[in-house]
């Protein structure tokens, strides 16, 4: 499975995160092609520090030319957002260049509530926490890209099916 080592590492480190984006949409039942993995991470210092340590121990490196630890600094994240219009911090794996992980620099929806609403995807002997369908819709609604509008419609269909309604 693509990203298996990453999921195993995050699971083993007990990191609070949510899988969002196209892979989460796939796991909810909507077929969607993607190459990257999108994560919303609990940005509380101890959790974020463990996340950064796990990413670096797994061989991931920042795409931008900065030290991985710089993402721990809220002022630095704010600066990147305001001065460089960065929304996500991208991690690349040099040995597996097709593996690209994006984490939000600032979570666009409240993490605690989204984490409480998560759905767990059981994959083998581990659990992958997914943002639930309403939260994915909320995240997708923040953008106005055509693909996001298409994703929202597909997610609404899944939501209706989950609620027992007709498509």
DSSP file (Angstrom, degrees, kcal/mol; ACC not computed):
  #  RESIDUE AA STRUCTURE BP1 BP2  ACC     N-H-->O    O-->H-N    N-H-->O    O-->H-N    TCO  KAPPA ALPHA  PHI   PSI    X-CA   Y-CA   Z-CA
    1    1 A X    >         0   0    0      0, 0.0     3,-1.8     0, 0.0     4,-0.3   0.000 360.0 360.0 360.0 133.6    0.0    0.0    0.0
    2    2 A X  T 3   +     0   0    0      1,-0.3    97,-0.0     2,-0.1     0, 0.0  -0.403 360.0  12.1 -60.5 136.5    1.3    3.4   -0.9
    3    3 A X  T 3> S+     0   0    0     -2,-0.1     4,-2.6     3,-0.1    -1,-0.3   0.591  84.8 136.0  69.9  13.6    2.2    5.4    2.2
    4    4 A X  H <> S+     0   0    0     -3,-1.8     4,-2.8     1,-0.2     5,-0.2   0.926  70.1  50.6 -58.9 -45.3    2.0    2.3    4.4
    5    5 A X  H  > S+     0   0    0     -4,-0.3     4,-2.4     1,-0.2    -1,-0.2   0.892 111.3  50.0 -60.2 -38.8    5.3    3.1    6.2
    6    6 A X  H  > S+     0   0    0      2,-0.2     4,-2.7     1,-0.2     5,-0.3   0.958 111.8  46.1 -64.0 -51.0    4.0    6.6    6.9
    7    7 A X  H  X S+     0   0    0     -4,-2.6     4,-2.5     1,-0.2    -2,-0.2   0.904 113.3  50.3 -59.8 -41.1    0.6    5.4    8.3
    8    8 A X  H  X S+     0   0    0     -4,-2.8     4,-2.9    -5,-0.2    -1,-0.2   0.914 111.6  48.7 -62.5 -42.7    2.4    2.8   10.4
    9    9 A X  H  X S+     0   0    0     -4,-2.4     4,-1.8    -5,-0.2    -2,-0.2   0.919 113.2  45.6 -63.9 -44.6    4.8    5.5   11.8
   10   10 A X  H  <>S+     0   0    0     -4,-2.7     5,-2.0     2,-0.2     4,-0.4   0.895 115.1  48.6 -64.9 -40.3    2.0    7.9   12.6
   11   11 A X  H ><5S+     0   0    0     -4,-2.5     3,-1.2    -5,-0.3    -2,-0.2   0.936 111.5  48.5 -64.4 -47.7   -0.1    5.1   14.2
   12   12 A X  H 3<5S+     0   0    0     -4,-2.9    -1,-0.2     1,-0.3    -2,-0.2   0.830 111.3  50.4 -63.6 -33.0    2.8    3.8   16.3
   13   13 A X  T 3<5S-     0   0    0     -4,-1.8    -1,-0.3    -5,-0.2    -2,-0.2   0.473 106.7-127.8 -85.4  -2.3    3.6    7.4   17.5
   14   14 A X  T < 5 +     0   0    0     -3,-1.2     2,-0.3    -4,-0.4    -3,-0.2   0.892  43.2 176.6  57.8  42.8    0.0    8.0   18.5
   15   15 A X      < -     0   0    0     -5,-2.0     2,-0.8    -6,-0.1    -1,-0.2  -0.610  31.0-129.4 -81.8 135.5   -0.1   11.2   16.6
   16   16 A X        +     0   0    0     -2,-0.3    26,-2.5    26,-0.1     2,-0.3  -0.770  54.8 130.7 -85.5 112.0   -3.4   13.0   16.4
   17   17 A X  E     -A   41   0A   0     -2,-0.8     2,-0.4    24,-0.2    24,-0.2  -0.952  44.8-136.9-152.0 166.0   -4.1   13.7   12.8
   18   18 A X  E     -A   40   0A   0     22,-2.5    22,-2.5    -2,-0.3     2,-0.6  -0.998  17.6-129.6-130.6 136.6   -6.8   13.4   10.2
   19   19 A X  E     +Ab  39 130A   0    110,-3.0   112,-2.3    -2,-0.4     2,-0.2  -0.754  40.9 165.4 -80.4 124.9   -6.5   12.2    6.6
   20   20 A X  E  >  +A   38   0A   0     18,-2.7    18,-0.8    -2,-0.6     4,-0.5  -0.705  30.6  45.8-128.3-179.9   -8.3   14.8    4.4
   21   21 A X  H  > S-     0   0    0     -2,-0.2     4,-2.2     1,-0.2     3,-0.2  -0.337 109.6 -25.2  81.5-162.8   -8.2   15.4    0.7
   22   22 A X  H  > S+     0   0    0      1,-0.2     4,-2.6     2,-0.2    -1,-0.2   0.820 133.0  54.1 -63.2 -36.8   -8.6   13.0   -2.1
   23   23 A X  H  > S+     0   0    0     -3,-0.4     4,-2.3    13,-0.3    -1,-0.2   0.921 110.7  47.5 -66.4 -40.7   -7.3    9.9   -0.3
   24   24 A X  H  X S+     0   0    0     -4,-0.5     4,-1.2    -3,-0.2    -2,-0.2   0.912 110.7  52.1 -62.6 -41.5   -9.9   10.4    2.4
   25   25 A X  H  <>S+     0   0    0     -4,-2.2     5,-2.2     1,-0.2     3,-0.5   0.916 108.5  51.5 -60.9 -42.7  -12.5   10.9   -0.2
   26   26 A X  H ><5S+     0   0    0     -4,-2.6     3,-1.8     1,-0.2    -1,-0.2   0.928 107.4  52.0 -57.4 -46.2  -11.5    7.6   -1.8
   27   27 A X  H 3<5S+     0   0    0     -4,-2.3    -1,-0.2     1,-0.3    -2,-0.2   0.704 104.5  57.1 -69.1 -18.3  -11.8    5.8    1.6
   28   28 A X  T 3<5S-     0   0    0     -4,-1.2    -1,-0.3    -3,-0.5    -2,-0.2   0.500 130.8 -94.0 -85.8  -5.4  -15.3    7.2    2.0
   29   29 A X  T < 5S+     0   0    0     -3,-1.8     2,-0.6    -4,-0.4    -3,-0.2   0.550  87.7 120.9 110.0   8.4  -16.2    5.6   -1.3
   30   30 A X      < -     0   0    0     -5,-2.2    -1,-0.3    -6,-0.1     2,-0.2  -0.914  60.4-131.4-106.2 114.2  -15.7    8.3   -4.0
   31   31 A X        +     0   0    0     -2,-0.6     2,-0.3    -3,-0.1    -8,-0.1  -0.461  40.8 158.4 -66.5 128.4  -13.1    7.2   -6.6
   32   32 A X        -     0   0    0     -2,-0.2     2,-0.2   -10,-0.1    -6,-0.1  -0.949  35.5-130.7-154.8 128.1  -10.7   10.1   -7.1
   33   33 A X        +     0   0    0     -2,-0.3     2,-0.3    -7,-0.0   -11,-0.1  -0.567  38.5 151.3 -80.1 142.1   -7.1   10.1   -8.5
   34   34 A X        -     0   0    0     -2,-0.2    -2,-0.0     1,-0.1     3,-0.0  -0.975  37.0-158.2-161.3 160.2   -4.4   11.8   -6.6
   35   35 A X  S    S+     0   0    0     -2,-0.3    65,-0.5    64,-0.0     2,-0.2   0.625  74.5  61.0-113.2 -25.3   -0.7   11.6   -6.0
   36   36 A X  E    S- c   0 100A   0     63,-0.1     2,-0.5    65,-0.0   -13,-0.3  -0.532  71.4-128.4-106.2 171.0   -0.3   13.4   -2.7
   37   37 A X  E     - c   0 101A   0     63,-2.5    65,-3.2    -2,-0.2     2,-0.5  -0.968  18.9-153.3-117.6 130.2   -1.6   12.8    0.8
   38   38 A X  E     -Ac  20 102A   0    -18,-0.8   -18,-2.7    -2,-0.5     2,-0.4  -0.911  15.6-176.6-110.1 127.9   -3.3   15.6    2.7
   39   39 A X  E     -Ac  19 103A   0     63,-3.2    65,-1.6    -2,-0.5     2,-0.6  -0.944  23.3-156.4-125.6 143.9   -3.2   15.7    6.5
   40   40 A X  E     -A   18   0A   0    -22,-2.5   -22,-2.5    -2,-0.4     2,-0.4  -0.985  27.6-164.9-112.4 116.9   -4.7   18.0    9.1
   41   41 A X  E     -A   17   0A   0     -2,-0.6     2,-0.5    63,-0.3   -24,-0.2  -0.805  29.9-107.1-107.5 141.2   -2.5   17.6   12.2
   42   42 A X        -     0   0    0    -26,-2.5   -26,-0.1    -2,-0.4    -1,-0.0  -0.563  32.2-155.2 -62.5 116.5   -3.3   18.6   15.8
   43   43 A X        +     0   0    0     -2,-0.5    -1,-0.2     4,-0.1     2,-0.1   0.346  48.9 128.8 -85.4   6.9   -0.9   21.6   16.0
   44   44 A X  S  > S-     0   0    0      1,-0.1     4,-2.8     4,-0.1     3,-0.4  -0.424  72.4-112.2 -60.2 138.9   -0.6   21.5   19.8
   45   45 A X  H  > S+     0   0    0      1,-0.2     4,-2.8     2,-0.2     5,-0.2   0.834 110.4  46.5 -50.0 -51.4    3.1   21.6   20.5
   46   46 A X  H  > S+     0   0    0      1,-0.2     4,-2.0     2,-0.2    -1,-0.2   0.921 117.5  44.1 -62.5 -40.0    3.7   18.0   21.9
   47   47 A X  H  > S+     0   0    0     -3,-0.4     4,-2.4     2,-0.2    -2,-0.2   0.931 115.1  47.4 -67.5 -45.4    1.7   16.4   19.1
   48   48 A X  H  X S+     0   0    0     -4,-2.8     4,-2.7     1,-0.2     5,-0.2   0.895 110.6  52.8 -64.3 -39.5    3.3   18.5   16.3
   49   49 A X  H  X S+     0   0    0     -4,-2.8     4,-2.5    -5,-0.3    -1,-0.2   0.922 110.5  47.2 -61.4 -43.8    6.8   17.9   17.7
   50   50 A X  H  X S+     0   0    0     -4,-2.0     4,-2.4    -5,-0.2    -2,-0.2   0.887 110.9  52.9 -64.8 -38.2    6.1   14.1   17.6
   51   51 A X  H  X S+     0   0    0     -4,-2.4     4,-2.9     2,-0.2    -2,-0.2   0.947 110.6  46.1 -60.6 -49.1    4.7   14.4   14.1
   52   52 A X  H  X S+     0   0    0     -4,-2.7     4,-2.5     1,-0.2     5,-0.2   0.917 113.3  49.5 -61.8 -44.2    7.9   16.3   12.9
   53   53 A X  H  X S+     0   0    0     -4,-2.5     4,-2.3     1,-0.2    -1,-0.2   0.898 112.7  47.9 -61.1 -40.6   10.1   13.7   14.6
   54   54 A X  H  X S+     0   0    0     -4,-2.4     4,-1.8     2,-0.2    -2,-0.2   0.924 110.9  50.3 -67.3 -44.7    8.2   10.9   13.0
   55   55 A X  H  <>S+     0   0    0     -4,-2.9     5,-2.4     1,-0.2     4,-0.3   0.937 114.2  44.0 -59.4 -46.5    8.3   12.4    9.6
   56   56 A X  H ><5S+     0   0    0     -4,-2.5     3,-1.3     1,-0.2    -1,-0.2   0.883 111.2  53.4 -68.8 -36.7   12.0   13.0    9.7
   57   57 A X  H 3<5S+     0   0    0     -4,-2.3    -1,-0.2     1,-0.3    -2,-0.2   0.804 106.8  53.9 -67.4 -26.4   12.7    9.5   11.2
   58   58 A X  T 3<5S-     0   0    0     -4,-1.8    -1,-0.3    -5,-0.2    -2,-0.2   0.478 125.8-103.6 -84.4  -2.2   10.8    8.0    8.3
   59   59 A X  T < 5S+     0   0    0     -3,-1.3    35,-0.7     1,-0.3    -3,-0.2   0.481  72.2 142.8  97.6   3.5   13.0    9.9    5.9
   60   60 A X  E   < -D   93   0A   0     -5,-2.4     2,-0.3    -6,-0.2    -1,-0.3  -0.516  27.3-169.6 -78.6 146.8   10.7   12.7    4.8
   61   61 A X  E     -D   92   0A   0     31,-3.0    31,-3.3    -2,-0.2     6,-0.1  -0.956  30.3 -94.3-133.1 150.7   12.2   16.2    4.3
   62   62 A X  E     -D   91   0A   0     -2,-0.3    29,-0.2     4,-0.3     6,-0.1  -0.369  23.5-140.3 -62.6 142.8   10.6   19.6    3.8
   63   63 A X  S    S+     0   0    0     27,-2.8     2,-0.1     2,-0.1    -1,-0.1   0.901  88.5  67.3 -67.5 -41.6   10.1   20.6    0.1
   64   64 A X  S    S-     0   0    0     26,-0.4     2,-2.5     1,-0.1    -2,-0.1  -0.487 104.7-101.6 -79.4 152.7   11.1   24.2    1.0
   65   65 A X  S    S+     0   0    0     -2,-0.1     2,-0.3     2,-0.0    -1,-0.1  -0.390  83.9 106.8 -78.3  69.6   14.7   24.8    2.0
   66   66 A X  S    S-     0   0    0     -2,-2.5    -4,-0.3    -4,-0.1     2,-0.2  -0.916  77.8 -90.7-135.5 163.0   14.1   25.0    5.8
   67   67 A X    >   -     0   0    0     -2,-0.3     3,-1.7     1,-0.1     4,-0.4  -0.535  34.6-124.2 -72.2 142.6   14.8   22.8    8.7
   68   68 A X  G >  S+     0   0    0      1,-0.3     3,-1.4    -2,-0.2     4,-0.2   0.841 108.9  62.9 -56.1 -35.2   12.0   20.5    9.6
   69   69 A X  G >  S+     0   0    0      1,-0.3     3,-2.0     2,-0.2     4,-0.3   0.700  83.5  78.0 -66.8 -18.9   11.8   21.8   13.1
   70   70 A X  G X  S+     0   0    0     -3,-1.7     3,-1.4     1,-0.3    -1,-0.3   0.785  80.6  68.0 -62.3 -25.3   10.9   25.3   11.8
   71   71 A X  G <  S+     0   0    0     -3,-1.4    -1,-0.3    -4,-0.4    -2,-0.2   0.672  87.4  69.1 -68.5 -14.6    7.3   24.1   11.3
   72   72 A X  G <  S+     0   0    0     -3,-2.0     2,-0.7    -4,-0.2    -1,-0.3   0.724  80.3  88.1 -72.9 -21.1    7.0   23.9   15.1
   73   73 A X    <>  -     0   0    0     -3,-1.4     4,-2.4    -4,-0.3     3,-0.2  -0.701  64.1-159.3 -86.6 111.9    7.2   27.7   15.4
   74   74 A X  H  > S+     0   0    0     -2,-0.7     4,-2.4     1,-0.2     5,-0.2   0.859  94.2  53.9 -58.2 -35.4    3.7   29.2   15.2
   75   75 A X  H  > S+     0   0    0      2,-0.2     4,-2.4     1,-0.2    -1,-0.2   0.895 108.8  48.6 -66.2 -38.8    5.2   32.6   14.2
   76   76 A X  H  > S+     0   0    0     -3,-0.2     4,-2.6     2,-0.2    -2,-0.2   0.919 111.1  49.8 -66.5 -43.5    7.1   31.0   11.4
   77   77 A X  H  X S+     0   0    0     -4,-2.4     4,-2.1     1,-0.2    -2,-0.2   0.914 112.1  48.4 -61.0 -42.0    4.0   29.2   10.1
   78   78 A X  H  X S+     0   0    0     -4,-2.4     4,-2.9    -5,-0.2     5,-0.2   0.908 110.6  51.6 -63.9 -42.0    2.1   32.5   10.2
   79   79 A X  H  X>S+     0   0    0     -4,-2.4     4,-3.2     2,-0.2     5,-0.6   0.920 109.4  49.5 -60.9 -45.3    4.9   34.2    8.4
   80   80 A X  H  X5S+     0   0    0     -4,-2.6     6,-1.9     1,-0.2     4,-1.4   0.898 113.8  47.0 -60.9 -39.9    4.9   31.6    5.7
   81   81 A X  H  X5S+     0   0    0     -4,-2.1     4,-0.8     4,-0.2    -2,-0.2   0.943 120.2  36.6 -67.4 -47.3    1.2   32.0    5.3
   82   82 A X  H  <5S+     0   0    0     -4,-2.9    -2,-0.2     2,-0.2    -3,-0.2   0.885 128.4  30.9 -76.0 -40.1    1.2   35.8    5.2
   83   83 A X  H  <5S+     0   0    0     -4,-3.2    -3,-0.2    -5,-0.2    -2,-0.2   0.749 133.3  27.0 -94.6 -25.5    4.4   36.4    3.3
   84   84 A X  H  <<S-     0   0    0     -4,-1.4    -3,-0.2    -5,-0.6    -2,-0.2   0.360  96.4-124.6-118.8   3.5    4.6   33.4    1.0
   85   85 A X     <  +     0   0    0     -4,-0.8     2,-0.4    -6,-0.2    -4,-0.2   0.798  50.5 165.6  55.9  31.9    0.9   32.5    0.7
   86   86 A X        +     0   0    0     -6,-1.9    -1,-0.2     1,-0.2    -2,-0.1  -0.633  20.5 171.9 -79.4 133.3    1.6   29.0    1.9
   87   87 A X        +     0   0    0     -2,-0.4    18,-2.4     1,-0.3    19,-0.6   0.700  68.6  29.7-105.2 -36.0   -1.4   27.0    3.0
   88   88 A X  E     - E   0 104A   0     16,-0.3     2,-0.5    17,-0.1    -1,-0.3  -0.876  68.9-133.5-125.4 157.6    0.4   23.7    3.4
   89   89 A X  E     - E   0 103A   0     14,-3.0    14,-2.2    -2,-0.3     2,-0.4  -0.960  30.2-145.0-107.8 122.1    3.8   22.5    4.4
   90   90 A X  E     - E   0 102A   0     -2,-0.5   -27,-2.8    12,-0.2     2,-0.4  -0.766  11.1-162.8-100.3 132.3    4.9   19.8    2.0
   91   91 A X  E     -DE  62 101A   0     10,-3.3    10,-2.7    -2,-0.4     2,-0.3  -0.924   8.9-166.9-109.2 133.9    7.1   16.8    3.0
   92   92 A X  E     -DE  61 100A   0    -31,-3.3   -31,-3.0    -2,-0.4     2,-0.6  -0.891  17.6-138.6-119.3 151.2    8.9   14.8    0.3
   93   93 A X  E >   -D   60   0A   0      6,-1.3     3,-1.1     3,-0.5     6,-0.3  -0.931  10.1-155.9-109.4 110.7   10.6   11.4    0.6
   94   94 A X  T 3  S+     0   0    0    -35,-0.7     3,-0.4    -2,-0.6    -1,-0.1   0.819  94.7  46.9 -56.6 -34.2   13.9   11.4   -1.4
   95   95 A X  T 3  S+     0   0    0      1,-0.3    -1,-0.3   -36,-0.2     2,-0.2   0.701 123.3  34.7 -81.2 -18.6   13.9    7.7   -1.9
   96   96 A X    X   +     0   0    0     -3,-1.1     3,-2.8     3,-0.1    -3,-0.5  -0.647  69.4 176.7-133.0  75.3   10.2    7.6   -3.0
   97   97 A X  T 3  S+     0   0    0     -3,-0.4    -1,-0.1     1,-0.3    -3,-0.1   0.652  76.5  67.1 -61.2 -14.9    9.7   10.9   -4.9
   98   98 A X  T 3  S+     0   0    0     -3,-0.1     2,-0.7    -5,-0.1    -1,-0.3   0.596  83.2  88.3 -78.9 -10.2    6.1    9.9   -5.7
   99   99 A X    <   +     0   0    0     -3,-2.8    -6,-1.3    -6,-0.3     2,-0.4  -0.817  53.7 165.3 -93.5 114.0    5.3   10.2   -2.0
  100  100 A X  E     -cE  36  92A   0     -2,-0.7   -63,-2.5   -65,-0.5     2,-0.5  -0.997  15.8-166.0-131.3 125.6    4.3   13.8   -1.1
  101  101 A X  E     -cE  37  91A   0    -10,-2.7   -10,-3.3    -2,-0.4     2,-0.5  -0.960   1.1-164.4-119.4 123.1    2.6   14.7    2.1
  102  102 A X  E     -cE  38  90A   0    -65,-3.2   -63,-3.2    -2,-0.5     2,-0.4  -0.909   5.9-174.3-105.8 129.3    0.9   18.1    2.7
  103  103 A X  E     -cE  39  89A   0    -14,-2.2   -14,-3.0    -2,-0.5   -63,-0.2  -0.976  31.6-109.4-120.3 139.5    0.0   19.2    6.2
  104  104 A X  E     - E   0  88A   0    -65,-1.6   -63,-0.3    -2,-0.4   -16,-0.3  -0.416  14.1-151.4 -64.4 135.6   -2.0   22.4    6.9
  105  105 A X  S    S+     0   0    0    -18,-2.4     2,-0.4     1,-0.3    -1,-0.2   0.804  93.9  17.4 -73.2 -31.3    0.1   25.2    8.4
  106  106 A X  S    S-     0   0    0    -19,-0.6    -1,-0.3   -29,-0.1     2,-0.2  -0.974  94.7-116.7-140.1 123.0   -3.1   26.4   10.1
  107  107 A X        -     0   0    0     -2,-0.4     4,-0.1    -3,-0.2   -67,-0.1  -0.439  16.6-150.1 -68.0 126.9   -6.1   24.1   10.3
  108  108 A X  S    S+     0   0    0     -2,-0.2     2,-0.3     2,-0.1    -1,-0.2   0.698  82.7  34.0 -73.7 -18.9   -8.9   25.6    8.3
  109  109 A X  S    S-     0   0    0      0, 0.0     2,-0.3     0, 0.0    26,-0.0  -0.909 109.8 -78.5-128.3 161.4  -11.6   24.0   10.6
  110  110 A X     >  -     0   0    0     -2,-0.3     4,-2.0     1,-0.2     5,-0.2  -0.408  39.3-152.2 -65.0 120.8  -11.4   23.4   14.3
  111  111 A X  H  > S+     0   0    0     -2,-0.3     4,-3.2     1,-0.2     5,-0.3   0.915  87.7  55.2 -63.8 -46.7   -9.2   20.3   14.8
  112  112 A X  H  > S+     0   0    0      1,-0.2     4,-2.1     2,-0.2    -1,-0.2   0.908 111.7  43.2 -56.5 -46.4  -10.7   19.0   18.1
  113  113 A X  H  > S+     0   0    0      2,-0.2     4,-1.5     1,-0.2    -1,-0.2   0.917 115.6  48.8 -66.3 -43.1  -14.2   18.9   16.8
  114  114 A X  H  < S+     0   0    0     -4,-2.0     4,-0.5     1,-0.2    18,-0.3   0.893 111.2  50.4 -64.1 -39.0  -13.2   17.4   13.5
  115  115 A X  H >< S+     0   0    0     -4,-3.2     3,-0.9     1,-0.2    -1,-0.2   0.886 108.0  52.7 -66.6 -38.2  -11.1   14.7   15.3
  116  116 A X  H 3< S+     0   0    0     -4,-2.1    -1,-0.2    -5,-0.3    -2,-0.2   0.819 112.3  46.4 -64.9 -30.2  -14.1   13.9   17.6
  117  117 A X  T 3< S+     0   0    0     -4,-1.5    -1,-0.2    -5,-0.1    -2,-0.2   0.466  89.0 130.9 -89.0  -3.0  -16.2   13.4   14.4
  118  118 A X    <   -     0   0    0     -3,-0.9     2,-0.4    -4,-0.5    13,-0.2   0.038  50.2-140.5 -55.3 156.8  -13.6   11.3   12.6
  119  119 A X  E     -F  130   0A   0     11,-2.3    11,-3.5     9,-0.0     2,-0.5  -0.951  18.2-134.3-112.8 139.0  -14.2    7.9   11.0
  120  120 A X  E     -F  129   0A   0     -2,-0.4     2,-0.7     9,-0.2     9,-0.2  -0.841   8.8-155.4-100.7 128.4  -11.6    5.3   11.4
  121  121 A X  E     -F  128   0A   0      7,-2.9     7,-2.7    -2,-0.5     2,-0.7  -0.901  13.4-146.8 -98.2 116.1  -10.5    3.2    8.4
  122  122 A X  E     +F  127   0A   0     -2,-0.7     2,-0.6     5,-0.2     5,-0.2  -0.763  21.0 177.9 -86.8 117.3   -9.2   -0.1    9.6
  123  123 A X  E >   -F  126   0A   0      3,-2.6     3,-1.8    -2,-0.7     2,-0.2  -0.941  59.5 -55.7-123.4 105.9   -6.4   -1.2    7.3
  124  124 A X  T 3  S-     0   0    0     -2,-0.6     0, 0.0     1,-0.2     0, 0.0  -0.448 120.7 -16.4  61.6-124.7   -4.8   -4.4    8.3
  125  125 A X  T 3  S+     0   0    0     -2,-0.2     2,-0.3    -3,-0.1    -1,-0.2   0.124 126.4  69.4-100.6  20.2   -3.6   -4.0   11.9
  126  126 A X  E <   - F   0 123A   0     -3,-1.8    -3,-2.6     2,-0.0     2,-0.4  -0.906  69.4-130.9-135.2 165.0   -3.7   -0.2   12.0
  127  127 A X  E     - F   0 122A   0     -2,-0.3     2,-0.5    -5,-0.2    -5,-0.2  -0.948  10.8-159.3-117.4 134.2   -6.3    2.5   12.1
  128  128 A X  E     - F   0 121A   0     -7,-2.7    -7,-2.9    -2,-0.4     2,-0.5  -0.964  19.2-136.2-112.4 118.6   -6.2    5.6    9.8
  129  129 A X  E     - F   0 120A   0     -2,-0.5  -110,-3.0    -9,-0.2     2,-0.4  -0.633  23.9-166.5 -79.3 122.5   -8.3    8.5   11.1
  130  130 A X  E     -bF  19 119A   0    -11,-3.5   -11,-2.3    -2,-0.5     2,-0.2  -0.833  26.3-112.7-106.9 142.7  -10.4   10.1    8.4
  131  131 A X        -     0   0    0   -112,-2.3   -13,-0.1    -2,-0.4   -16,-0.1  -0.522  45.8-112.5 -62.4 140.0  -12.2   13.4    8.4
  132  132 A X     >  -     0   0    0    -18,-0.3     4,-2.4    -2,-0.2     5,-0.2  -0.248  29.7 -97.3 -74.8 170.2  -15.9   12.6    8.3
  133  133 A X  H  > S+     0   0    0      1,-0.2     4,-2.5     2,-0.2     5,-0.2   0.905 121.2  50.2 -59.0 -48.6  -18.0   13.5    5.2
  134  134 A X  H  > S+     0   0    0      1,-0.2     4,-2.3     2,-0.2    -1,-0.2   0.896 112.8  48.1 -59.0 -37.5  -19.4   16.8    6.6
  135  135 A X  H  > S+     0   0    0      2,-0.2     4,-2.6     1,-0.2    -1,-0.2   0.881 109.9  51.5 -70.7 -36.1  -16.0   18.0    7.6
  136  136 A X  H  X S+     0   0    0     -4,-2.4     4,-2.8     2,-0.2    -2,-0.2   0.903 110.1  50.2 -63.3 -39.7  -14.6   17.1    4.2
  137  137 A X  H  X S+     0   0    0     -4,-2.5     4,-2.1    -5,-0.2    -2,-0.2   0.924 110.3  50.1 -62.4 -44.0  -17.4   19.1    2.6
  138  138 A X  H  X S+     0   0    0     -4,-2.3     4,-0.7     2,-0.2    -2,-0.2   0.919 112.6  46.8 -60.7 -43.9  -16.6   22.0    4.9
  139  139 A X  H >< S+     0   0    0     -4,-2.6     3,-1.0     1,-0.2     4,-0.3   0.928 113.5  47.5 -63.7 -45.1  -12.9   21.8    3.9
  140  140 A X  H >< S+     0   0    0     -4,-2.8     3,-1.2     1,-0.2     5,-0.2   0.810 103.9  62.9 -66.6 -29.4  -13.7   21.5    0.2
  141  141 A X  H 3< S+     0   0    0     -4,-2.1    -1,-0.2     1,-0.2    -2,-0.2   0.708  89.6  68.9 -69.3 -19.1  -16.1   24.5    0.4
  142  142 A X  T << S+     0   0    0     -3,-1.0     2,-0.3    -4,-0.7    -1,-0.2   0.683  98.5  57.8 -73.4 -16.8  -13.2   26.8    1.4
  143  143 A X    <   -     0   0    0     -3,-1.2     0, 0.0    -4,-0.3     0, 0.0  -0.759  68.7-152.3-109.7 158.6  -11.8   26.5   -2.1
  144  144 A X        +     0   0    0     -2,-0.3     2,-0.2     4,-0.0    -3,-0.1   0.011  47.8 133.9-119.4  28.8  -13.6   27.4   -5.3
  145  145 A X     >  -     0   0    0     -5,-0.2     4,-2.1     1,-0.1     5,-0.2  -0.481  64.4-122.0 -78.7 151.0  -11.8   25.0   -7.6
  146  146 A X  H  > S+     0   0    0      1,-0.2     4,-2.2     2,-0.2     5,-0.2   0.903 112.7  53.8 -57.5 -43.4  -13.8   23.0  -10.1
  147  147 A X  H  > S+     0   0    0      1,-0.2     4,-2.5     2,-0.2    -1,-0.2   0.881 107.5  51.2 -61.1 -38.3  -12.4   19.7   -8.6
  148  148 A X  H  > S+     0   0    0      2,-0.2     4,-2.5     1,-0.2    -1,-0.2   0.892 108.2  51.2 -67.2 -39.1  -13.5   20.7   -5.1
  149  149 A X  H  X S+     0   0    0     -4,-2.1     4,-1.9     2,-0.2    -2,-0.2   0.901 111.6  48.2 -63.5 -39.7  -17.0   21.5   -6.3
  150  150 A X  H  X S+     0   0    0     -4,-2.2     4,-2.2     2,-0.2    -2,-0.2   0.909 110.8  50.8 -65.1 -42.9  -17.1   18.0   -8.0
  151  151 A X  H  X S+     0   0    0     -4,-2.5     4,-2.9     1,-0.2     5,-0.2   0.905 107.3  54.2 -61.0 -42.0  -15.8   16.4   -4.8
  152  152 A X  H  X S+     0   0    0     -4,-2.5     4,-2.4     1,-0.2    -1,-0.2   0.920 108.3  48.7 -60.4 -44.2  -18.5   18.2   -2.7
  153  153 A X  H  X S+     0   0    0     -4,-1.9     4,-1.8     2,-0.2    -1,-0.2   0.921 113.1  46.9 -62.9 -43.0  -21.3   16.9   -5.0
  154  154 A X  H  X S+     0   0    0     -4,-2.2     4,-2.0     1,-0.2    -2,-0.2   0.903 112.5  50.2 -64.8 -40.5  -19.9   13.3   -4.7
  155  155 A X  H  X S+     0   0    0     -4,-2.9     4,-2.7     1,-0.2    -2,-0.2   0.872 107.3  54.1 -66.0 -36.2  -19.5   13.6   -1.0
  156  156 A X  H  X S+     0   0    0     -4,-2.4     4,-2.4     2,-0.2    -1,-0.2   0.878 107.2  51.5 -65.2 -35.9  -23.1   14.9   -0.7
  157  157 A X  H  X S+     0   0    0     -4,-1.8     4,-2.2     2,-0.2    -2,-0.2   0.922 110.8  47.4 -64.5 -43.1  -24.2   11.8   -2.5
  158  158 A X  H  X S+     0   0    0     -4,-2.0     4,-2.8     2,-0.2    -2,-0.2   0.906 110.7  53.0 -61.3 -42.3  -22.3    9.6   -0.1
  159  159 A X  H  X S+     0   0    0     -4,-2.7     4,-1.8     1,-0.2    -2,-0.2   0.911 108.8  48.8 -60.8 -43.8  -23.8   11.6    2.8
  160  160 A X  H  <>S+     0   0    0     -4,-2.4     5,-3.0     2,-0.2     4,-0.3   0.902 112.2  48.9 -64.1 -40.4  -27.3   10.9    1.5
  161  161 A X  H ><5S+     0   0    0     -4,-2.2     3,-1.2     1,-0.2    -2,-0.2   0.915 110.5  50.5 -64.6 -41.9  -26.5    7.2    1.1
  162  162 A X  H 3<5S+     0   0    0     -4,-2.8    -1,-0.2     1,-0.3    -2,-0.2   0.819 110.1  50.5 -65.1 -30.1  -25.1    7.1    4.6
  163  163 A X  T 3<5S-     0   0    0     -4,-1.8    -1,-0.3    -5,-0.2    -2,-0.2   0.456 120.6-110.2 -86.9  -0.8  -28.2    8.8    6.0
  164  164 A X  T < 5S+     0   0    0     -3,-1.2    -3,-0.2    -4,-0.3     2,-0.1   0.578  74.9 131.6  85.4  10.4  -30.4    6.2    4.1
  165  165 A X      < -     0   0    0     -5,-3.0    -1,-0.3    -6,-0.2     2,-0.2  -0.416  62.2 -96.1 -91.1 169.8  -31.7    8.7    1.6
  166  166 A X              0   0    0     -2,-0.1    -1,-0.1     1,-0.1    -3,-0.0  -0.530 360.0 360.0 -82.1 152.3  -31.9    8.3   -2.2
  167  167 A X              0   0    0     -2,-0.2    -1,-0.1    -7,-0.1    -6,-0.1   0.450 360.0 360.0 -76.1 360.0  -29.2    9.8   -4.4
